[in-house]
Amino acid sequence: MTISLVGKLVMIVLCLGVIGGMTALIVIYIQDINDNVTTSTSTTTTTAAPTTDPSVNDQFHVGVGIADMTGPCVEITFMGYAEVGQTGRGLHTRQYSRAFIFVRGDTRLVLVTADVQSVGIAVRRQVVENLQRLYGDMYSLRNVILTGTHTHSGPGGHLVHFLLDVSILGFSRETYNAYVDGITRSIVRAHDNVVPARLYFTRTQVPDAQYNRSPFSYNQNPAEERERYARNVDDELTQVRIEKTDGSLHGVMTWFGVHTTSMNMTNRLVSSDNLGYAAYRMEKHLNPGRIAGNPTVVAGFFISILGDISPNLRGARCEFSGNECDNQFLLCAALERCFAKGPGNDMFQSTRIIGERVYLGALDALHKPGVELDGELAVIHQFVDMPQESVPRYDPLLQNFNASDTVQGCVPAMGYSFASGTIDGANVLNITQGTIQGNPLLDAIAGVVAEPTPEDIECHAPKPILLATGRANFPLPWHPQIASISLIWLGGFAILGVPGEPTTMAGRRMKDVVGKVMEQRGLEPRVAVSSLTNEYIHYVCTFEEYQVQRYEAASTIYGPHTLDIFLSKFQEFTVAAIDGTNVPAGPEPNDYVNSTITLIVPVMLDTSAIGSSFGDVIEEPPEIVNRGDTVRAVFVGANPRNDLRQESSYLFVERLELGHWITVATDADWETRFLWEREPESNTASRVTIEWNVPSDAISAQHRVVYRGASRLVGGRLVQFEGVSRNFRIR
């Protein structure tokens, strides 16, 4: 997560003021008016019996599934940059949930990668409840592991904790339901698709897809430790290939570390960003002839070590002067942003370039023979009360724990540099990264939220506390105090579930600790960090990086020893996985879904101009177009929030073939864009623009553009409609 403009402090103060004066009004769930919003046109409830034949219990059984989880693409603020004004205005690519179920003997686990900033306990808990209604106690919070790709271009309002939803204007029931429905559906499909399988582990390097946006912080780590690595980024791509017993491909899982922030804070179209593009390319390659979002071979991309890693390879420049900047030592003029761009000429091109490089790396790994994973299957999960956790300090040079030196987590708090933003999400506030001294004015403002205790100040030092979020519980807790930490043991491959964003060196230490345990047990170290898993706790940096308080350190909410807790837990979990034991479940977080508030206005009514109907064409495409042209059609529209059209599309590009219209592109395809806007001076009338960039291999034939939507009448009833453009020919 990166911070942009005034969205943090201003929205916090604004919401507190509104809450203080209007609590009785806000507590009403105004979005419940929209309970009849359609999220899905397809449901799957069939079940498959678990394997009971002892003769096959010694081999892996794997299920793969994919489902559309696209949330409301308009009017809801995106989660990621905390930019209040970054509300959706349409759709570039759909959001998908990709599920993988592993079964061996009596052990079963679910691993999901979802095109979302992060998932959170509220969504995860409801997904598990849905699964338990179908399958009993087969699935639980212990063995259902959900990760987010960390795209900053998806609707938010689903994370429940106040600070995480405040820039979205509170809880969005529409977003929450969409994500729960889509993730659940992907798991059900994987459950129905469990077959005997073999797993193969591979690695490769991906050059020119990332750079370290906080090298000053990275260089605070011991020189001897840094000398072990060639670069200040982890460019390793890790992959597990899943083959059926006949040798055909069943699915593929890939881990790579880069921020999904190629789409910048000016973007208003829902997008799965660079990792979503990589998944799109991989699934199109592995499933020729199938439409986007409907593969038989599922390719899941998981975000790995990303905390200080940017995809914007041209580096940071001042918005107007073009001078080099870092928002710490090299500053821009007042009210001038410092932000990074590239490698493309615009954010769409940059997304494609980075995504293509990751895809090509994954394809390279796929073609390697790999090492078969044939060991045991285990999932180790624990809820950890971070402020109460005491662990031995880790020595990065000796690479061991000092049992005589115990350190502890802190009550959550954000430092000053949290408000500075990063070069991926710039702001114009006069707060620089690396701030270690407080400001009396900002301290006074922040004190309205909650006062840190002397113990908090000492625990977080040298971080100057801007927001004592762990002490703020009105209208509900601002931050999670309990973190979900997990380790999946996949036949000798350890997948470390981190509920936040570890920096490069923090992630490397995690891999080192687990790898050392594996070596001591005579095993080859095979480890991947899977970030944004099960919850969102912001960042995890090293103790040394914490001392200089750049953005990542200021956003390490449990204090300077957060990483020590993770290292200790991962060591414990690895031993448990190898020994076939388990760990205590820990204290399950409270459920606050029914305590949420919202300022999000529901859709009340759609209207069309007198003499027109929904779906009427306002602007037709040209009659003749060339490959490489952008076809554009404009329709009388309705609010897309009425029907999210999961498992379908708002748009269809169709080709006439032997008297029948066949679909050649939908809103899930990279070359299409779906844009929605209000008509001037109207709160109920709108128009939709559909764009299609004609591919170079498009067939010369008659084509047309189809728009499908739903309008809301007085009283809330929805009416489906369709609009069709005139035919046009590609030459």
ZIVEN-V592550 format. One record per pair of residues at least 24 apart in sequence whose C-alpha atoms are under 7 Angstrom apart, sorted by the first residue. I is the first residue (numbers start at 0). J is the second residue. D is the distance in Angstrom with one decimal. If there is no record, write none. Layout:
# ZIVEN-V592550
I,J,D ; I,J,D
This chain:
# ZIVEN-V592550
0,79,4.8 ; 0,80,6.2 ; 0,537,6.9 ; 1,79,6.1 ; 1,80,4.9 ; 1,420,5.8 ; 1,421,6.0 ; 1,423,6.7 ; 1,424,5.3 ; 2,80,4.8 ; 2,81,5.6 ; 2,418,6.6 ; 2,420,4.2 ; 2,421,6.6 ; 2,424,5.4 ; 2,425,6.8 ; 3,80,5.6 ; 3,81,6.3 ; 3,82,5.8 ; 3,420,5.5 ; 3,424,4.9 ; 3,425,4.9 ; 3,426,4.6 ; 4,82,6.3 ; 4,425,6.9 ; 4,426,4.3 ; 4,427,6.2 ; 6,81,5.9 ; 6,82,5.3 ; 6,83,5.6 ; 6,166,6.4 ; 7,81,6.8 ; 7,418,6.8 ; 10,165,6.9 ; 10,166,6.4 ; 11,165,6.9 ; 25,596,6.0 ; 25,597,6.3 ; 25,598,6.8 ; 26,596,5.3 ; 28,596,6.8 ; 28,597,6.8 ; 29,600,6.9 ; 29,601,6.6 ; 30,172,6.4 ; 30,599,7.0 ; 30,600,6.9 ; 30,601,5.3 ; 32,601,6.7 ; 33,601,6.3 ; 36,641,5.1 ; 36,642,5.6 ; 37,641,6.5 ; 37,642,4.5 ; 37,643,6.0 ; 37,644,7.0 ; 38,177,5.9 ; 38,642,6.0 ; 38,643,4.9 ; 38,644,5.9 ; 38,645,5.5 ; 39,644,5.8 ; 39,645,4.5 ; 39,646,6.3 ; 40,644,6.5 ; 40,645,6.3 ; 40,646,6.2 ; 40,647,7.0 ; 41,646,6.4 ; 43,184,6.8 ; 46,191,5.9 ; 47,190,6.7 ; 47,191,5.2 ; 56,103,5.9 ; 56,104,4.4 ; 57,103,6.4 ; 57,104,6.1 ; 58,103,6.0 ; 59,101,6.9 ; 59,102,5.8 ; 59,103,5.0 ; 59,195,5.9 ; 59,196,5.6 ; 59,197,6.5 ; 60,101,5.9 ; 60,102,5.0 ; 60,103,6.3 ; 60,193,5.9 ; 60,194,5.1 ; 60,195,4.2 ; 60,196,5.4 ; 61,99,7.0 ; 61,100,5.4 ; 61,101,4.7 ; 61,102,6.3 ; 61,193,4.8 ; 61,194,5.5 ; 61,195,6.4 ; 61,196,6.0 ; 62,99,5.7 ; 62,100,4.9 ; 62,101,6.7 ; 62,189,4.4 ; 62,190,5.8 ; 62,192,4.7 ; 62,193,3.7 ; 62,194,6.3 ; 63,98,5.7 ; 63,99,4.7 ; 63,100,6.5 ; 63,189,4.2 ; 63,192,6.2 ; 63,250,6.5 ; 63,297,6.4 ; 64,97,5.8 ; 64,98,5.1 ; 64,99,6.6 ; 64,185,4.9 ; 64,186,6.2 ; 64,188,4.8 ; 64,189,4.1 ; 64,297,6.8 ; 65,95,6.8 ; 65,96,5.6 ; 65,97,4.4 ; 65,98,6.2 ; 65,185,4.7 ; 65,297,6.8 ; 66,95,5.7 ; 66,96,5.4 ; 66,97,6.7 ; 66,181,5.5 ; 66,182,6.9 ; 66,184,6.0 ; 66,185,4.7 ; 67,94,6.2 ; 67,95,4.7 ; 67,96,6.4 ; 67,181,5.5 ; 67,645,5.4 ; 67,646,5.4 ; 68,94,5.4 ; 68,95,5.2 ; 68,96,6.2 ; 68,177,5.7 ; 68,178,5.3 ; 68,180,6.9 ; 68,181,4.0 ; 68,182,6.5 ; 68,645,6.5 ; 69,93,5.6 ; 69,94,4.6 ; 69,95,6.8 ; 69,177,6.5 ; 69,643,7.0 ; 69,645,6.2 ; 70,154,6.3 ; 70,174,5.1 ; 70,177,5.2 ; 70,178,6.8 ; 70,643,6.5 ; 71,154,6.5 ; 71,173,6.7 ; 71,174,6.3 ; 71,640,5.3 ; 71,643,6.1 ; 72,154,6.9 ; 72,269,5.9 ; 72,639,7.0 ; 73,639,6.8 ; 73,640,6.8 ; 75,154,5.7 ; 75,167,6.7 ; 76,154,5.7 ; 76,155,6.2 ; 76,167,4.9 ; 77,151,6.6 ; 77,152,5.6 ; 77,153,5.1 ; 77,154,4.3 ; 77,155,5.3 ; 78,116,6.4 ; 78,151,5.7 ; 78,152,6.8 ; 78,153,6.1 ; 78,154,5.8 ; 78,155,4.5 ; 79,116,6.3 ; 79,151,4.3 ; 80,151,6.5 ; 80,264,6.4 ; 80,424,6.0 ; 81,166,5.4 ; 82,166,6.6 ; 83,166,5.1 ; 83,167,6.4 ; 85,264,6.9 ; 85,265,7.0 ; 85,267,6.3 ; 86,267,6.2 ; 87,267,4.8 ; 87,268,5.7 ; 87,269,6.6 ; 88,267,5.3 ; 88,268,5.7 ; 88,674,6.0 ; 88,675,5.4 ; 88,676,6.7 ; 89,267,6.8 ; 89,268,4.8 ; 89,269,6.3 ; 89,673,5.3 ; 89,674,4.4 ; 89,675,5.4 ; 90,268,4.7 ; 90,269,4.7 ; 90,270,6.8 ; 90,672,6.1 ; 90,673,5.0 ; 90,674,6.5 ; 91,268,5.5 ; 91,269,5.7 ; 91,270,5.5 ; 91,666,6.8 ; 91,669,7.0 ; 91,671,6.6 ; 91,672,4.8 ; 91,673,6.4 ; 92,269,6.4 ; 92,270,4.9 ; 92,271,6.2 ; 92,666,6.3 ; 92,667,5.0 ; 92,668,6.4 ; 92,669,6.4 ; 93,270,6.5 ; 93,271,6.8 ; 93,666,7.0 ; 93,667,5.1 ; 94,271,6.0 ; 96,181,6.4 ; 96,182,5.4 ; 96,185,6.1 ; 97,185,6.1 ; 97,299,5.9 ; 98,185,5.6 ; 98,186,5.4 ; 98,189,6.2 ; 99,189,6.3 ; 100,189,6.2 ; 100,190,6.7 ; 103,376,6.2 ; 106,376,6.6 ; 106,377,6.7 ; 108,142,4.8 ; 108,143,6.0 ; 108,378,6.9 ; 109,142,6.1 ; 109,143,4.7 ; 109,144,5.8 ; 110,143,6.4 ; 110,144,4.9 ; 110,145,6.0 ; 111,144,6.4 ; 111,145,4.8 ; 111,146,5.8 ; 112,145,6.3 ; 112,146,4.9 ; 112,147,5.6 ; 112,148,6.6 ; 112,299,6.3 ; 112,300,6.8 ; 112,301,6.0 ; 113,146,6.1 ; 113,147,4.8 ; 113,148,6.0 ; 114,147,5.9 ; 114,148,5.3 ; 114,150,6.5 ; 114,271,5.6 ; 114,275,7.0 ; 115,147,5.1 ; 115,148,5.8 ; 115,149,5.5 ; 115,150,5.5 ; 115,153,6.0 ; 116,147,5.7 ; 116,148,6.2 ; 116,149,3.6 ; 116,150,4.9 ; 116,151,5.8 ; 117,146,6.6 ; 117,147,4.4 ; 117,149,5.8 ; 117,531,5.7 ; 117,534,6.7 ; 117,535,6.2 ; 118,145,6.8 ; 118,146,6.4 ; 118,147,5.9 ; 118,158,7.0 ; 118,533,6.0 ; 118,534,5.9 ; 119,158,5.4 ; 119,533,5.5 ; 119,534,4.0 ; 119,535,6.1 ; 120,533,6.3 ; 120,534,5.8 ; 121,158,6.7 ; 121,159,7.0 ; 121,590,6.9 ; 121,592,6.7 ; 122,175,6.7 ; 122,179,5.8 ; 125,179,6.7 ; 126,179,5.7 ; 126,183,5.5 ; 141,380,5.6 ; 142,378,6.3 ; 144,532,7.0 ; 144,533,6.2 ; 145,532,5.7 ; 145,533,5.1 ; 146,531,5.5 ; 146,532,4.2 ; 146,533,5.9 ; 147,531,5.5 ; 147,532,6.6 ; 148,301,6.1 ; 148,302,5.4 ; 149,259,5.9 ; 150,259,4.9 ; 150,260,6.6 ; 150,271,5.7 ; 150,272,5.9 ; 151,259,6.7 ; 151,260,6.1 ; 152,268,7.0 ; 152,269,5.2 ; 152,270,5.2 ; 152,271,6.8 ; 153,269,5.2 ; 153,270,6.4 ; 159,591,6.9 ; 159,592,6.4 ; 159,595,6.6 ; 160,475,6.9 ; 160,476,5.8 ; 160,477,5.1 ; 160,478,5.5 ; 160,479,6.9 ; 161,475,6.3 ; 161,476,6.2 ; 161,477,4.4 ; 161,478,7.0 ; 162,477,4.9 ; 162,478,6.6 ; 168,597,6.0 ; 168,598,5.3 ; 168,599,6.0 ; 169,596,5.8 ; 169,597,4.2 ; 169,598,6.0 ; 169,599,6.9 ; 170,595,6.1 ; 170,596,6.0 ; 170,597,5.2 ; 195,243,6.2 ; 195,244,6.3 ; 196,241,6.5 ; 196,242,5.4 ; 196,243,4.4 ; 196,244,5.5 ; 197,241,5.9 ; 197,242,5.3 ; 197,243,6.4 ; 197,244,6.7 ; 198,239,6.4 ; 198,240,5.7 ; 198,241,4.8 ; 198,242,6.4 ; 198,371,5.6 ; 198,372,5.4 ; 199,239,5.4 ; 199,240,5.0 ; 199,241,6.7 ; 199,369,5.3 ; 199,370,5.2 ; 199,371,4.3 ; 199,372,5.7 ; 200,238,5.9 ; 200,239,4.7 ; 200,240,6.5 ; 200,369,5.1 ; 200,370,5.1 ; 200,371,6.2 ; 200,372,6.6 ; 201,237,6.1 ; 201,238,5.3 ; 201,239,6.5 ; 201,364,5.9 ; 201,367,6.9 ; 201,369,4.8 ; 201,370,6.7 ; 202,235,6.8 ; 202,236,5.6 ; 202,237,4.6 ; 202,238,6.2 ; 202,364,6.1 ; 203,235,5.8 ; 203,236,5.3 ; 203,237,6.7 ; 203,360,6.9 ; 203,364,5.9 ; 204,234,5.5 ; 204,235,4.6 ; 204,236,5.6 ; 204,360,6.9 ; 205,234,5.6 ; 205,235,6.5 ; 205,236,6.6 ; 205,357,6.6 ; 205,360,5.5 ; 206,234,6.7 ; 208,310,6.0 ; 208,353,5.5 ; 208,356,6.5 ; 209,257,6.0 ; 209,308,6.1 ; 209,309,5.5 ; 209,310,4.7 ; 209,312,6.6 ; 210,308,5.6 ; 210,309,5.4 ; 210,310,6.6 ; 210,312,6.4 ; 211,307,5.6 ; 211,308,4.8 ; 211,309,6.2 ; 212,307,5.6 ; 212,308,5.9 ; 212,309,6.0 ; 213,307,5.9 ; 216,544,4.9 ; 216,547,6.7 ; 216,549,6.9 ; 217,544,6.4 ; 219,543,5.6 ; 219,544,5.8 ; 220,543,5.5 ; 220,544,6.7 ; 224,396,6.3 ; 232,503,6.0 ; 233,503,6.4 ; 237,527,6.9 ; 238,364,6.8 ; 240,365,6.9 ; 248,296,6.6 ; 249,296,5.2 ; 250,296,5.0 ; 250,297,4.8 ; 250,298,5.8 ; 251,297,6.4 ; 251,298,4.9 ; 251,299,6.3 ; 252,298,6.0 ; 252,299,4.8 ; 252,300,6.0 ; 253,299,6.2 ; 253,300,4.8 ; 253,301,5.9 ; 253,361,6.8 ; 254,300,5.9 ; 254,301,4.7 ; 254,302,5.8 ; 254,303,5.6 ; 255,301,6.6 ; 255,302,5.5 ; 255,303,5.0 ; 256,302,5.5 ; 256,303,4.2 ; 256,304,4.5 ; 256,305,4.8 ; 257,305,5.0 ; 257,308,5.4 ; 257,309,6.0 ; 257,310,6.1 ; 258,305,5.7 ; 258,308,6.0 ; 258,309,5.3 ; 258,310,6.2 ; 260,310,6.8 ; 260,423,6.7 ; 261,310,6.1 ; 261,311,6.4 ; 261,346,5.9 ; 261,349,5.9 ; 261,350,5.0 ; 262,346,5.2 ; 262,347,6.7 ; 262,350,6.4 ; 263,346,6.6 ; 264,424,6.5 ; 272,350,6.0 ; 273,350,4.8 ; 273,351,6.4 ; 273,353,5.9 ; 273,354,4.3 ; 274,300,6.5 ; 274,354,5.7 ; 276,351,6.5 ; 276,354,5.2 ; 277,354,4.6 ; 277,355,5.9 ; 277,357,6.1 ; 277,358,4.6 ; 280,358,6.7 ; 281,358,6.3 ; 291,667,5.9 ; 291,668,6.2 ; 292,667,6.8 ; 301,529,6.5 ; 302,529,6.0 ; 302,530,5.8 ; 303,528,5.2 ; 303,529,4.8 ; 303,530,5.3 ; 304,501,5.9 ; 304,502,6.4 ; 304,503,5.9 ; 304,506,5.7 ; 304,528,6.3 ; 304,530,6.6 ; 305,500,6.1 ; 305,501,6.3 ; 305,502,6.1 ; 305,503,6.8 ; 306,500,4.6 ; 306,501,4.8 ; 306,502,4.1 ; 306,503,6.7 ; 306,538,6.6 ; 306,551,6.9 ; 307,502,5.2 ; 307,503,6.5 ; 310,353,6.9 ; 311,339,5.6 ; 311,340,4.8 ; 311,341,4.7 ; 311,342,6.2 ; 312,340,6.6 ; 312,341,5.3 ; 312,342,5.3 ; 313,339,6.5 ; 313,340,5.5 ; 313,341,5.0 ; 313,342,5.9 ; 314,339,4.8 ; 314,340,6.3 ; 315,339,3.9 ; 315,340,6.9 ; 315,422,6.1 ; 326,431,5.4 ; 326,432,5.8 ; 327,431,5.3 ; 327,432,5.0 ; 327,433,6.3 ; 334,427,4.7 ; 335,427,5.8 ; 336,425,5.7 ; 336,426,5.5 ; 336,427,5.4 ; 337,422,6.1 ; 337,425,5.7 ; 338,422,4.2 ; 338,423,5.8 ; 338,424,6.7 ; 338,425,5.4 ; 339,422,5.4 ; 339,423,5.9 ; 372,490,4.7 ; 372,491,6.2 ; 373,490,4.9 ; 374,490,3.6 ; 374,491,5.4 ; 375,489,6.7 ; 375,490,4.7 ; 375,491,7.0 ; 376,488,5.5 ; 376,489,5.1 ; 376,490,5.6 ; 377,487,5.9 ; 377,488,4.9 ; 377,489,6.8 ; 377,576,6.0 ; 378,486,5.9 ; 378,487,4.5 ; 378,488,6.1 ; 379,485,5.5 ; 379,486,5.1 ; 379,487,6.3 ; 379,572,6.1 ; 379,576,6.8 ; 379,581,6.4 ; 379,582,7.0 ; 380,484,5.9 ; 380,485,4.3 ; 380,486,6.5 ; 380,584,6.8 ; 381,483,6.0 ; 381,484,5.5 ; 381,485,6.4 ; 381,583,6.6 ; 381,584,4.9 ; 381,585,5.5 ; 382,481,6.2 ; 382,482,5.6 ; 382,483,4.7 ; 382,484,6.4 ; 382,584,6.2 ; 382,585,4.6 ; 382,586,5.7 ; 382,587,6.1 ; 383,481,5.3 ; 383,482,5.2 ; 383,483,6.4 ; 383,585,6.0 ; 383,586,6.9 ; 384,480,6.0 ; 384,481,4.4 ; 384,482,6.5 ; 385,409,6.9 ; 385,480,6.1 ; 385,481,5.9 ; 385,482,6.6 ; 385,557,6.8 ; 386,410,5.0 ; 386,480,6.9 ; 386,557,6.7 ; 390,563,6.9 ; 390,564,6.1 ; 390,567,6.6 ; 392,563,6.0 ; 393,563,6.0 ; 406,560,6.6 ; 407,560,6.4 ; 408,557,5.4 ; 408,558,6.0 ; 408,560,6.0 ; 408,561,6.0 ; 409,455,6.8 ; 409,458,6.0 ; 409,459,6.8 ; 409,557,4.6 ; 409,558,5.3 ; 410,455,6.7 ; 410,469,5.3 ; 410,557,6.0 ; 411,467,6.7 ; 411,468,5.7 ; 411,469,4.4 ; 411,478,6.8 ; 411,480,6.8 ; 411,556,4.7 ; 411,557,5.0 ; 412,464,6.3 ; 412,466,5.6 ; 412,467,4.5 ; 412,468,5.1 ; 412,469,6.0 ; 412,556,5.0 ; 412,557,6.9 ; 413,464,5.8 ; 413,465,5.7 ; 413,466,5.1 ; 413,467,6.6 ; 413,553,5.7 ; 413,554,5.6 ; 413,556,5.8 ; 414,462,5.6 ; 414,463,5.4 ; 414,464,4.6 ; 414,465,5.0 ; 414,466,6.9 ; 414,553,4.3 ; 414,554,6.5 ; 415,463,6.3 ; 415,464,6.5 ; 415,465,5.2 ; 415,553,6.5 ; 416,548,6.7 ; 416,549,5.9 ; 416,550,5.0 ; 416,553,5.5 ; 417,550,5.2 ; 417,553,5.3 ; 417,554,5.6 ; 419,550,7.0 ; 420,550,6.6 ; 421,550,6.6 ; 432,548,7.0 ; 432,549,4.7 ; 432,550,5.8 ; 433,547,5.5 ; 433,548,4.5 ; 433,549,4.3 ; 434,548,6.2 ; 435,461,6.4 ; 435,462,5.9 ; 435,463,5.6 ; 435,548,6.5 ; 436,463,6.0 ; 437,463,5.6 ; 458,558,6.7 ; 459,558,4.9 ; 459,559,6.4 ; 461,546,6.3 ; 462,548,6.5 ; 462,553,6.6 ; 481,588,6.2 ; 483,533,6.3 ; 483,534,6.5 ; 486,572,6.5 ; 488,576,6.4 ; 492,525,5.0 ; 492,526,5.8 ; 493,525,6.3 ; 493,526,4.8 ; 493,527,6.4 ; 494,526,6.0 ; 494,527,5.1 ; 494,528,5.9 ; 494,529,6.3 ; 495,527,6.2 ; 495,528,4.8 ; 495,529,5.6 ; 496,528,6.5 ; 496,529,5.1 ; 496,530,6.1 ; 496,532,5.3 ; 497,529,6.1 ; 497,530,4.8 ; 497,531,6.0 ; 497,532,5.4 ; 498,530,6.0 ; 498,531,4.6 ; 498,532,4.4 ; 498,533,5.8 ; 498,534,4.9 ; 498,535,5.3 ; 498,536,6.0 ; 499,530,5.8 ; 499,531,4.9 ; 499,535,5.3 ; 499,536,5.0 ; 499,537,5.0 ; 499,538,5.3 ; 499,539,6.6 ; 500,530,6.0 ; 500,531,6.5 ; 500,537,6.1 ; 500,538,4.5 ; 500,539,5.8 ; 501,538,5.7 ; 501,539,4.4 ; 501,540,5.9 ; 502,539,6.4 ; 502,540,5.4 ; 504,541,6.9 ; 505,539,6.8 ; 505,540,5.5 ; 505,541,5.4 ; 505,562,6.8 ; 509,566,5.7 ; 512,566,6.6 ; 512,570,6.2 ; 513,569,6.5 ; 513,570,5.7 ; 513,573,6.4 ; 603,715,6.9 ; 604,683,5.9 ; 604,711,5.1 ; 604,712,5.6 ; 604,713,6.1 ; 605,637,5.8 ; 605,638,7.0 ; 605,683,4.8 ; 605,684,5.9 ; 605,710,5.7 ; 605,711,5.3 ; 605,712,6.5 ; 606,683,5.4 ; 606,684,4.9 ; 607,635,6.9 ; 607,684,5.5 ; 613,720,6.7 ; 614,706,6.9 ; 614,720,6.5 ; 614,721,5.4 ; 614,722,3.9 ; 615,722,5.8 ; 616,722,6.9 ; 616,724,6.4 ; 619,724,6.1 ; 619,725,6.6 ; 621,727,6.5 ; 622,726,6.8 ; 622,727,4.4 ; 622,728,6.2 ; 623,727,5.6 ; 623,728,4.9 ; 623,729,6.0 ; 624,728,6.2 ; 624,729,5.0 ; 624,730,6.4 ; 625,729,5.5 ; 625,730,5.4 ; 626,693,5.1 ; 626,694,5.9 ; 626,695,5.2 ; 626,697,6.7 ; 626,729,6.8 ; 627,692,6.2 ; 627,693,5.1 ; 627,694,5.9 ; 627,695,6.0 ; 628,692,5.9 ; 628,693,5.6 ; 629,690,6.4 ; 629,691,5.4 ; 629,692,4.2 ; 629,693,6.0 ; 630,690,5.5 ; 630,691,5.1 ; 630,692,6.3 ; 631,688,6.9 ; 631,689,5.7 ; 631,690,4.6 ; 631,691,6.7 ; 632,688,5.8 ; 632,689,5.4 ; 632,690,6.7 ; 632,724,6.9 ; 633,686,6.9 ; 633,687,5.6 ; 633,688,4.4 ; 633,689,6.3 ; 634,686,5.7 ; 634,687,5.2 ; 634,688,6.5 ; 635,685,6.5 ; 635,686,4.7 ; 635,687,6.4 ; 636,685,5.2 ; 636,686,4.3 ; 636,687,5.2 ; 637,685,5.9 ; 637,708,6.7 ; 637,709,6.4 ; 637,710,5.2 ; 638,710,6.9 ; 639,708,6.8 ; 641,709,6.1 ; 641,710,6.8 ; 641,711,6.9 ; 642,708,6.9 ; 642,709,6.1 ; 649,706,5.8 ; 649,707,5.1 ; 649,708,6.3 ; 650,705,5.6 ; 650,706,4.7 ; 650,707,6.3 ; 651,704,5.9 ; 651,705,5.0 ; 651,706,6.6 ; 652,703,5.9 ; 652,704,4.8 ; 652,705,6.4 ; 653,702,5.5 ; 653,703,5.4 ; 653,704,6.4 ; 654,700,6.8 ; 654,701,5.8 ; 654,702,4.4 ; 654,703,6.7 ; 655,700,6.8 ; 655,701,5.5 ; 655,702,6.1 ; 699,728,6.8 ; 699,729,4.8 ; 699,730,5.2 ; 700,728,5.5 ; 700,729,5.7 ; 701,726,6.1 ; 701,727,5.5 ; 701,728,4.5 ; 701,729,6.8 ; 702,726,5.5 ; 702,727,5.3 ; 702,728,6.0 ; 703,727,6.2
